[in-house]
Amino acid sequence: MSKSTVDINNIKEEISRITAELSQLSNFTRINYTGFIKILKKHDKHTEYMLKPTFMLRLNSRPIYLENLDSLIYRLSKLYDRIRREEAGQSRSSIKESNTPGLEFIRKTSKYWVHSDNVTDVKCATLKCLPVLVFPTKRHDIDFAVSSVYLDNDQLELYIGRLEKTEGAIAIRIRWYGSEEPNEVFIERKIHREDWTGEVSIKSRFPLKEHFVNDYLCGELTSEDIMRRMRKESERSEDEIQEIGHLANEIQQVILSKKLKPVLRTFYNRTAFQLPGDARVRISLDTELCMIREDGPDRSGSNWKREDITTFPFDGLCESEICRFPHAILEVKLQIQSGQEAPKWAQDLVNGPLVL
C-alpha cells in the first residue's frame, strides 16, 4: 500500500469522525432544547411564577439550537468530493460544472418524508456519496432558500388537474433562489404525463428579469420582446433564443386564456446533492417548508408577489395565511434511462430508519 493511499485512508477516517460528531451535535442540541421546553412547561403548570416567556427571550438571544449546520455540511461535502476525485484520479478542472439547470430536463422522481429529528443524519449520509450542489446567489454565503409563486384561477383549475393527475395537467410558477429579493426569476411550466402514455413529465422554464414579470403576466411584454432583449443582452445561440421565445409564448397564452393569477407561495431550504455536470442521480432535501396565501386579504397593489411578506420564518404573517409543514421532504431524482435504478446506497437510505 502506497503512502498516498495510507494518507487518503487516514483523511477519510478523520472526515467520517467529524461527520459523526456533527450528527451527534445536532441531536444533542435538539434533545436539550426539547428537554428545557418540557421542564418549563411543567414548572409553569404547577407554579404561579411563569418562567417560559423569560427563558425563551434569553434563549432566542443565544440560539445554539437554531444554528444552521448547512455551512459545515457543505464544507464536509467538499472534503468527501475531493477524496472521491483523488481516488478516481480526477481534478476539479477536468469536471465541467453546471450548477444552473438547463431549459428543459426530464427526471423520474420519488418523494419521501423525513422527520425533522433525522434531517442532519440524512444529509450526512448523503454527502458521503454525492457532493452538495450550490446555486449561485447575490451573496457569497451559503443560501439554500427556494421560493415559488404558483399561478391559478378562481376555479383552481391547475391545482385540481395536478391533484387528480389528469393527463396533460400543468402547473405554472415563478421561482427564485436565495433569501434576498430576486433580481432574476424563472417562469416554469410542469406538464404531467401518465405512465400509460409512454411519456414522462417534463419541466420547462426560462429566465426573466424580476421587473418584467408584471408586464409578462398581463401580456404587455411579449415573447418577441423577450427574444429581442436576449439577443442584445445574452450570449445564447439563436436556436436557444427561439426555443425560449416559443416557451414564453405558450406559457403566456395559458396565463391569459385561463385568467391565471398568483394564489400560493411556497418556501423551503433545499439541500441538493449531485455530481458536478452529471444529472443522472440527484437527491434533494427540503426543510422548513411553508405554504403562504398570495391572494390573502392583506395583499396590496398589483405586483406579482405580496410585498408584505418578510423573510423566513415569516413572523409577521397571520397563522391563517401560512401553513408550516412539520416534516422535511426527500426527493430522489433519476435521469430517465432504460432500466436505470437508484444506486444501492440511495435505496438503502430511503428504505432505512431515517426516512418515513
KOLGUPA-287049 format. One line per 2 residues: for each residue y, z, x of C-alpha. Coordinates in steps of 0.5 Angstrom, whole numbers. Each point is the difference from the previous one (the first is absolute). Example, Ala and Ser with C-alpha at 12.3 -4.5 7.8 and 13.67 -1.06 7.14 Angstrom:
BEGIN
-9:16:25 | 7:-2:2
END
This chain:
BEGIN
0:0:0 | 7:-2:3
6:5:1 | 4:-4:-5
-6:1:-5 | 0:7:1
8:0:-1 | -1:-3:-6
-5:4:-3 | 4:7:2
6:-3:-3 | -4:-2:-7
-3:7:0 | 7:3:1
3:-4:-5 | -5:2:-5
1:7:1 | 7:-1:-1
-1:-3:-7 | -5:5:-2
6:5:2 | 5:-4:-4
-5:0:-6 | -1:8:1
7:1:0 | 1:-4:-7
-5:4:-3 | 3:7:3
7:-1:-3 | -2:-3:-6
-5:6:-2 | 5:5:3
5:-3:-5 | -4:1:-6
-2:7:2 | 7:2:0
2:-3:-6 | -6:3:-4
2:7:3 | 7:-1:-2
-3:-2:-7 | -4:7:0
6:4:2 | 5:-2:-5
-5:0:-5 | -1:7:1
6:3:2 | 7:0:-2
3:-3:6 | 0:-8:1
-2:-2:7 | -2:-7:-1
7:-3:-1 | 3:3:6
-6:-1:4 | 0:-8:-2
7:0:2 | -1:2:7
-7:-4:1 | 4:-6:-2
5:1:6 | -6:0:5
-5:-5:-4 | -6:0:5
-5:-1:-6 | 4:-6:-2
1:-3:7 | -2:-7:0
-6:-2:5 | 1:-7:0
3:-1:7 | -5:4:3
-6:-4:-4 | 4:-7:3
0:3:7 | -7:1:0
-2:-6:-4 | 4:-4:6
-5:4:5 | -6:-2:-3
2:-7:-1 | 2:0:8
-7:3:1 | -3:-6:-4
3:-5:3 | -1:2:7
-8:1:-2 | 1:-8:-3
4:-2:6 | 6:-2:-4
7:1:2 | 6:1:-5
3:-6:2 | -7:-4:-2
1:2:-7 | 4:-3:-5
3:5:-4 | 2:-1:-7
3:6:-4 | 3:-4:-6
-5:-3:-5 | 1:-8:-1
2:-3:-6 | -7:0:-3
-6:3:1 | -7:2:-3
-4:6:0 | -5:4:-3
2:7:-2 | -4:6:-1
4:6:-2 | -2:8:0
4:7:-1 | 1:5:6
1:7:-2 | 7:2:4
-4:5:4 | -4:-6:3
6:-4:2 | 0:1:7
-7:0:1 | -1:-7:-3
6:-2:5 | -3:3:6
-7:-3:-2 | 3:-7:-1
5:0:6 | -6:0:5
-3:-7:-3 | 7:-3:-2
7:1:3 | 6:2:-4
4:-6:-3 | 7:1:0
5:-4:-4 | 7:-1:4
6:3:-4 | 7:1:2
-1:7:3 | -4:1:6
-4:6:-2 | -7:-1:-4
2:-1:-7 | -6:-2:-5
3:0:-6 | -1:-5:-5
4:-2:-7 | -1:-5:-5
3:-1:-7 | -4:-3:-5
2:-5:-5 | -2:-1:-7
3:-1:-7 | 1:5:-6
-7:-2:-2 | -3:2:6
-4:-7:1 | -1:0:7
-3:7:0 | -4:-1:-6
-3:-6:4 | -1:3:6
-3:7:-3 | -5:-5:-4
-2:-4:6 | 2:-6:-4
-2:-7:4 | 7:-2:3
4:6:-2 | 5:1:5
5:6:3 | 7:-2:3
3:6:4 | 6:1:5
-3:3:6 | 4:3:6
-2:4:6 | 3:7:3
3:6:-3 | 7:-4:1
4:-4:-5 | -3:-7:1
3:-6:4 | -5:-5:-2
-6:1:-5 | -6:-4:-2
-1:-4:-7 | -7:1:-1
-5:-3:-5 | -7:2:-1
-5:-4:-4 | -6:3:-3
-7:-4:0 | -6:2:-3
-6:-1:4 | -4:-5:-4
5:-5:1 | -2:0:8
7:1:2 | 4:6:3
6:4:-2 | 6:-3:4
6:4:2 | 6:-5:2
7:2:2 | 7:-2:3
6:4:4 | 6:0:-4
7:4:3 | 1:6:-5
7:-2:-2 | -3:-7:-3
-5:4:-4 | 4:1:-7
2:-8:1 | -7:-2:0
-2:4:-5 | 5:-2:-5
-1:-8:2 | 6:-1:4
-3:0:6 | -5:-6:0
-6:-2:4 | 5:-5:3
5:5:2 | -6:4:4
-2:-6:4 | 7:-2:2
1:6:3 | -6:1:3
1:-7:3 | 6:3:3
-2:7:2 | -7:0:2
-5:-4:5 | -5:-1:-6
-3:-7:0 | 2:-5:-6
-7:1:-3 | 0:7:0
7:0:-3 | -2:-5:-5
-6:5:-2 | 5:6:0
4:-4:-5 | -6:-2:-4
-2:7:-1 | 7:3:-1
1:-5:-6 | -7:1:-3
2:8:0 | 7:-1:-3
-3:-4:-5 | -4:5:-2
5:5:0 | 5:-4:-4
-5:-2:-5 | -3:7:-1
6:3:0 | -2:5:5
4:6:3 | -1:6:4
-4:5:-3 | -4:4:5
1:2:7 | -6:3:5
1:3:6 | -5:2:6
-1:1:7 | -5:-5:3
-4:1:6 | -3:-6:1
-6:-2:6 | -1:-7:2
-2:-3:7 | 7:-4:2
-1:-7:-2 | -6:1:-4
0:1:-7 | -8:0:-1
0:7:-1 | 6:4:-3
0:7:-2 | 6:4:-3
1:7:-3 | 6:1:-5
2:7:0 | 6:3:-5
-1:-5:-5 | 6:1:-5
1:-5:-6 | 7:0:-3
3:-3:-6 | 5:-5:2
2:-1:-7 | 2:7:-1
5:3:-5 | 5:1:7
-1:-7:2 | 7:-2:1
3:-7:2 | -4:-7:0
-2:1:7 | -8:-2:1
-1:7:2 | 2:7:-2
6:3:5 | -1:7:-3
-7:1:4 | 0:3:6
-5:0:6 | -7:4:-1
-1:5:-2 | 5:-2:-6
2:7:-1 | 6:-3:-5
-5:-3:-5 | -2:3:-6
-7:1:-1 | -1:-4:-6
2:-6:4 | -4:1:6
-8:1:1 | -3:2:6
-7:-2:2 | -4:6:2
-5:-4:5 | 1:-5:6
-3:-7:-1 | -4:-3:5
-1:-8:0 | -5:-4:4
2:-7:0 | -4:-5:3
2:-8:1 | -4:-4:-4
-6:-3:3 | -7:-2:-2
-5:6:1 | 5:5:3
0:7:-1 | 4:6:2
-2:3:7 | -5:5:0
5:6:3 | 4:-2:-7
-6:0:-4 | -1:7:3
7:2:-1 | 0:-2:-8
-7:3:-1 | 1:6:3
3:7:-2 | 7:-1:2
1:-6:-6 | 0:2:-7
END
